[in-house]
Amino acid sequence: MIGGMAAPVLDLIDIRKSYGRTEALAGVSLTVQPGELFGLLGPNGAGKTTLLAILAGLSEPTAGAVKLFGDAFDPRARAARKLIGLATQDLAIYPELSARENLRFFGELYGLGRADLRSRIDEMLGAVSLKDRADQLAGTFSGGMKRRLNLAVALVHRPRLLLLDEPTTGVDPQSRNHIFERVQALNAEGLTVIYTSHYMEEVQALCPRIGILDHGRVIACDSRESLLNRLDTALTLTMAEPTSAWLASARQLPGARSVEWSHGNLQVASPEAAALLPKLLAHGAAPSAIDVKAPTLESVFLSLTGRALRD
Ligand code: ADP
């Protein structure tokens, strides 16, 4: 503790990881503060899983330093491993064990005492709504139930940092909402969460601060608002073709980055579209339809890389 400030939960300093000639991580620096719900967004192959494998102690970085709660991270130290809960993309549950037995197995692995473990297992089964399935084999569960059990397993030892790798893969909408709500509730209770996904809608909906990873590099890391505010909102007004004099004066309106007549519509780009729209109407625009396209993380990624996130 320096000056009363808690140490960052996680501090990654220039992390590199190479597999032969493949540079999976090419110098990643990131800091996650206590209580954050941090989104790590990147296309397939960006290096997300490699980064989480390093934090789980399953892989060693080629270079760089990891600090966990202010201390150098030693994944061989049990105390350090206990601070982290990891729900991997590939499920880490045993299909031939029941939900309860899975939780007991992992709880014992982390050294939870018997009495504590019993109440903790019940608590976790309740938290992911699997109480009535507690004694069924995990192998018989639906994709969504397996994901929920996987989340419970990652939490059973009360970690202080939860790492989620694509937690909604193969999940039905109901389980997906359930996982979202759990993650938000856990975060509201003070748990620091790193949520990794290539689904930009998920990260945009859940995470107030977001790092965008591409080709092993952090190409942007900022609050959701700042990331989205980098781009203009696109307004499309379906209306009669204006005169060029009207267009010229519309371009003088404050907040109008560009005003063009194109494809039979008035196309407007603005960093403050909500304020500009009434000004356009007051200026005499009489649209029969208005379409508003606010920036998304998808468009932010496109503007940063020239590529779509999903290709
Ligand atoms: P993501 O999780 O974002 O999809 P990964 O971390 O899985 O990305 O992969 C990052 C890059 O490292 C990819 O180019 C991938 O092919 C490569 N990679 C990952 N693991 C290995 C490995 N064990 N051996 C060789 N290359 C790997």
Residues whose N, C-alpha, C, O or C-beta is under 5 A from the ligand:
A	BS01	ADP	Y19 T22 A24 P43 N44 G45 A46 G47 K48 T49 T50
